[in-house]
Amino acid sequence: MREARFTELKKIEITDVAEPNVEKPDEVKVRIDRVGICGSDVHYFVHGRIANRVVRYPATLGHECAGTVVEAGADAGLAPGTRVAIDPALTCGRCDQCRSGRSNTCREIQFLGTPDEAPGAVADYRVLPARNCLPIPDSLSLDEAALIEPLSVGLHSVRLGQLKDGQRVGILGCGPIGLSVLLTARAEAEALTTYVTDLLPERLAVAQTCGADWTGSATDSVVERILEREPLGLDCVFECSGDPVCVDQAMRILTPGGRLVMVGIPTAPQLTFDVHLMRTSELTFRNVRRQEGCMEPAIRMMADGRIDAGPLVTHYFPLEQIEPAFETVAAYDDGVIKAMLVLDEAT
């Protein structure tokens, strides 16, 4: 079977490897049909690392994926032919974090496509625990199924932000995760007023399509422009860019008692905060680590029409063009938001 591997910085090769086999009764073999290219994948492609996670070449990649069950163990509970969205977090279920409902910080986690953890999803087949393979209804396409994981990150972020109906919300950075926050926020709470910023006008246009009430360029004047419209400040801001400048902007547009939710992967190893502003305004600061228990709710939201994630996928590439696909996403070329790898073109 085919498998894509990082072989050095900005270099991906497709190799031929043996197909995996189901060995345990609770496992399934999945034909991987779609894989979305995530921002974290691009970090590994360009920089070879995220913080202390360093790629050891050759390394497989990818975790936003969907596919079709082709073989199932005796206790898997999934029949061949079942289309599934894949939860890439292989957790132990035994540690203190898993037992307390925090499987996203499992101490023994094996996350698909993460260095020193589990092989990535960009391969024709993967054998996975059946519990990580979530059936999707007939109404959802495989493209939509591959978006469930990033949508679940957005939903987890929104739930950490504790949004209430009628609140004023900022989303700084509207790549795939920022747009996922926007879509799930609008599905979770009613009558929100949403302010979305980015440096790329084509992304702001998609944010408008996804329901943003106000969009603006993330320039130095964005704080003043938002506060002109909302002089009391925003109730919650989701920082989705990882840019330290946007973290500062987020703090300045929050109302006293407001909530800052850090969603984006920071571009710097350390961030500097105005501690006095945080203290005197009693700002709450929350970090996001992937998602916890939000994939099935995200499937339901998409299936019942509360979320239309179609505008997120802007580009499609066959597996043979995986390196140009990564180059396109890394360079923000051609208005790309989410690039989707199509491994099985018959599906």
DANORHU-V571761 format. One record per residue. N is the residue number from 1. RES is the residue in one small letter. BURIAL is + if it has 9 or more other ideal C-beta (glycine too) atoms within 8 Angstrom, else -. Layout:
n;res;burial
N;RES;BURIAL
N;RES;BURIAL
This chain:
n;res;burial
1;m;+
2;r;+
3;e;+
4;a;+
5;r;+
6;f;+
7;t;-
8;e;-
9;l;-
10;k;-
11;k;-
12;i;+
13;e;-
14;i;+
15;t;+
16;d;-
17;v;-
18;a;-
19;e;-
20;p;-
21;n;-
22;v;+
23;e;-
24;k;-
25;p;-
26;d;+
27;e;+
28;v;+
29;k;+
30;v;+
31;r;+
32;i;+
33;d;+
34;r;+
35;v;+
36;g;+
37;i;+
38;c;+
39;g;+
40;s;+
41;d;+
42;v;+
43;h;+
44;y;+
45;f;+
46;v;+
47;h;-
48;g;-
49;r;+
50;i;-
51;a;-
52;n;-
53;r;+
54;v;-
55;v;+
56;r;-
57;y;-
58;p;-
59;a;+
60;t;+
61;l;+
62;g;+
63;h;+
64;e;+
65;c;+
66;a;+
67;g;+
68;t;+
69;v;+
70;v;-
71;e;-
72;a;+
73;g;+
74;a;-
75;d;-
76;a;+
77;g;-
78;l;+
79;a;-
80;p;-
81;g;-
82;t;+
83;r;+
84;v;+
85;a;+
86;i;+
87;d;+
88;p;+
89;a;+
90;l;+
91;t;+
92;c;+
93;g;-
94;r;-
95;c;+
96;d;-
97;q;+
98;c;+
99;r;-
100;s;-
101;g;-
102;r;+
103;s;+
104;n;+
105;t;-
106;c;+
107;r;-
108;e;-
109;i;+
110;q;+
111;f;+
112;l;+
113;g;+
114;t;+
115;p;+
116;d;-
117;e;-
118;a;+
119;p;-
120;g;+
121;a;+
122;v;+
123;a;+
124;d;+
125;y;+
126;r;+
127;v;+
128;l;+
129;p;+
130;a;+
131;r;-
132;n;+
133;c;+
134;l;+
135;p;-
136;i;+
137;p;-
138;d;-
139;s;-
140;l;+
141;s;-
142;l;+
143;d;+
144;e;+
145;a;+
146;a;+
147;l;+
148;i;+
149;e;+
150;p;+
151;l;+
152;s;+
153;v;+
154;g;+
155;l;+
156;h;+
157;s;+
158;v;+
159;r;+
160;l;+
161;g;+
162;q;-
163;l;+
164;k;-
165;d;-
166;g;-
167;q;+
168;r;+
169;v;+
170;g;+
171;i;+
172;l;+
173;g;+
174;c;+
175;g;+
176;p;+
177;i;+
178;g;+
179;l;+
180;s;+
181;v;+
182;l;+
183;l;+
184;t;+
185;a;+
186;r;+
187;a;-
188;e;+
189;a;+
190;e;-
191;a;-
192;l;+
193;t;+
194;t;+
195;y;+
196;v;+
197;t;+
198;d;+
199;l;-
200;l;-
201;p;-
202;e;-
203;r;+
204;l;+
205;a;+
206;v;+
207;a;+
208;q;+
209;t;-
210;c;+
211;g;+
212;a;+
213;d;-
214;w;+
215;t;+
216;g;+
217;s;+
218;a;+
219;t;-
220;d;-
221;s;-
222;v;+
223;v;+
224;e;-
225;r;+
226;i;+
227;l;+
228;e;-
229;r;-
230;e;+
231;p;-
232;l;-
233;g;+
234;l;+
235;d;+
236;c;+
237;v;+
238;f;+
239;e;+
240;c;+
241;s;+
242;g;+
243;d;+
244;p;+
245;v;-
246;c;+
247;v;+
248;d;+
249;q;+
250;a;+
251;m;+
252;r;-
253;i;+
254;l;+
255;t;+
256;p;-
257;g;-
258;g;+
259;r;+
260;l;+
261;v;+
262;m;+
263;v;+
264;g;+
265;i;-
266;p;+
267;t;-
268;a;-
269;p;-
270;q;-
271;l;-
272;t;-
273;f;-
274;d;-
275;v;-
276;h;-
277;l;+
278;m;+
279;r;-
280;t;-
281;s;+
282;e;-
283;l;+
284;t;-
285;f;-
286;r;+
287;n;-
288;v;+
289;r;-
290;r;+
291;q;+
292;e;+
293;g;+
294;c;+
295;m;+
296;e;-
297;p;+
298;a;+
299;i;+
300;r;-
301;m;+
302;m;+
303;a;+
304;d;-
305;g;-
306;r;-
307;i;+
308;d;-
309;a;+
310;g;-
311;p;+
312;l;+
313;v;+
314;t;+
315;h;+
316;y;-
317;f;+
318;p;-
319;l;+
320;e;-
321;q;-
322;i;+
323;e;-
324;p;-
325;a;+
326;f;+
327;e;+
328;t;+
329;v;+
330;a;+
331;a;-
332;y;-
333;d;-
334;d;-
335;g;-
336;v;+
337;i;+
338;k;+
339;a;+
340;m;+
341;l;+
342;v;+
343;l;+
344;d;+
345;e;-
346;a;-
347;t;-
